[in-house]
Amino acid sequence: MFVADVSRMMNADASALAALTVLALGTFTAGVHIAAWRICVVGIVLALGVPAIAWLEQSTLLLLLIAVVVVAVIAPFFWHRTRSAQHPAAS
């Protein structure tokens, strides 16, 4: 994976994900060989992290846009509530 010919074909993100995949496989296999279920779980979590990281890299701007819209919708309600609590209506 880190041979010069291969590293020229892959960008840094792809090689990092490939290295994480190999690490997950090695961790899971080591857990199986020493019969330690906790090590196997760590390997599974690492393996599940690979597609999650790849998806997060692709959709970061979309998630940021969703977060900004949610804050823009919810913030006026909190602002109105704090403002009305500071100035109670006259009876």
N, C-alpha and C positions, 0 to 999 in steps of 0.2 A: 504494500500500500504506500510505503514511503520511498520506494525506488524512484529514481529520477524520471523514468518514462511514465510511470503511473501518476506521480504527483503533478506532472505537467498537464495531464488530462483532467484532473480533479481540482476543483477550487478548494479553498480553505474550509468552507462550511461542509462540503461533502466529505472531505477527509476526516473532519472532526466527528461527524455522525458515523462514519464507518469505523473509526477508532472506538467510539462508544459502543457500537454494536459488537465489535470483537471483545471488548471488555465485559459486556453483559454476557456474552456466550461463555467466555472463560470463567466468569464468576459463577454462573449457573452450573457449568460442568464441574467445577471444583466442589461446589456444594453437593452435587450428586455423588461424586467419588468419595468424599469424606462423610457422607450421610448426615449432613448438617442442613436441616430444612431452612434455617434462618439465612444461610448463605445463598441457598436457592431462591429465597424470596428477594434478596438483594439483587440477584441477577435478573429476576423477572421485573423488578421495579426499574432497573437500568434499561432493560429491553423495551419496556413500555414508555420510557422517557424519550427514546429515539424518535418515534413518530410524533410525539407531543412537541418536542423541540422543533422538528421540521415544520409542523403545522404552525407553531407560534412564530417562526421566522417568516412564514409566508403571510400571516394575517395580523401582524403587529399593528399596522396602520388602521385596519378595520376595527380591531379591539380598542384602539385609542379613540377612534371616532365614536364608537358606541359609548365609551366611558364619558366622553365630553357631552354627548347628547343626554345621557342619564343625569349627569350633574346639572346641566342646563335646565332640565325639566324639574328636578327635585329641589334645587336651590331656592327658587322663588317661594315655594311653600314654606320652607324653614325660615326664610327671611320674613315672610308675612306673619308667621306664628310668633317669632321673637319680637317683631315690631308691635303686634297687637298685645302681647304680654306686657310690654313696657308702657304702653298707653292704653289702660283699660277704658272701656266706654263709660261715659258719665251717665248716671242713673237719675 
